[in-house]
């Protein structure tokens, strides 16, 4: 329970504009959120940008947090930012972005992190899942959100969420074999 009380104090400090509280909150959540974005995009530069955008939104929106599961709240913001990114990417694709407007960092393949083969395989498999399923799997395991929280976040029936996550995990298991 001490963790929950500490988090509540940090959030209250953020609501009051305390920069040290924001630093603590960033320290607590930056790793999980970066991992969430990276697993969805497989691009360090984009993940950094999305994480930065999330923390700007957090500064703007923390005053609207009214209690409850903070992880679910912050991952909902992360999910919205990721979906905005996907929409912008699709819009750019439809508009036919000119070559001189492209960010070269987005074209380069990210360096492979030193990690076990399984992590690389899972990342490759995640890339094969449709973006909706991939996001749900990442929210479930990186965000540690319950199926009920996922259903509320996505405004979908819990059965639909369960089915999508189950199909995604089944695909991952089959491809790992």
C-alpha positions, -999 to +999 in steps of 0.1 A: +000+000+000+030+023+005+035+024-033-001+035-039+002+063-013+036+074-028+020+075-063-009+095-049+015+120-034+034+123-066+003+128-086-009+155-061+025+172-065+021+171-103-014+186-100+002+214-080+029+220-106+058+206-086+086+198-110+102+172-087+069+153-087+068+153-125+104+140-126+094+112-102+064+103-123+085+103-155+111+081-138+083+057-127+066+054-161+091+063-188+105+027-192+071+010-194+057+036-218+088+036-240+087-002-242+050+000-251+057+025-279+088+006-292+070-027-294+042-011-314+065+009-338+098-009-337+114+025-342+135+042-315+131+077-329+093+074-333+091+059-298+111+088-283+088+113-301+056+095-289+069+093-253+078+130-254+043+138-267+028+117-240+046+136-213+036+169-227+000+157-227+005+145-191+015+180-180-016+193-197-041+166-185-029+156-150-053+181-134-082+160-150-071+128-133-098+120-107-084+089-091-088+052-100-062+031-117-035+055-128-018+029-151-051+025-170-054+063-172-019+070-185-020+040-209-053+053-223-035+086-232-006+066-247-031+045-267-047+077-280-013+092-290-004+060-308-037+059-327-032+096-336+003+086-349-012+058-370-039+081-385-012+107-394+009+080-409-020+068-430-029+104-440+007+110-451+007+077-471-025+088-488-011+122-496+021+107-510+048+123-488+076+138-510+110+123-505+126+156-493+100+158-465+109+124-451+127+121-418+158+100-425+157+086-389+124+069-397+138+053-428+168+037-411+164+003-395+168+006-357+198-011-343+191-045-328+193-044-290+215-070-274+188-094-262+179-130-263+167-145-296+132-149-282+128-112-277+138-106-313+114-133-325+086-119-305+092-084-319+092-098-354+060-116-347+043-086-331+050-067-363+030-093-382-001-087-361-026-061-372-021-029-353-053-032-333-044-067-319-007-057-314-018-027-293-042-047-272-015-073-265+010-046-256-016-028-233-023-061-216+013-070-209+032-038-209+005-017-194-007-046-172-043-036-178-070-060-170-094-072-197-121-051-181-099-020-183-090-028-219-127-031-228-135+002-211-105+019-228-114+006-262-152+010-257-156-026-268-174-056-252-150-075-229-156-107-251-143-089-281-111-078-262-106-113-248-109-127-283-085-103-299-059-108-272-063-146-273-059-146-311-028-125-308-012-147-282-021-178-301-004-164-332+027-155-311+028-190-296+024-207-330+051-186-347+075-192-318+072-230-322 
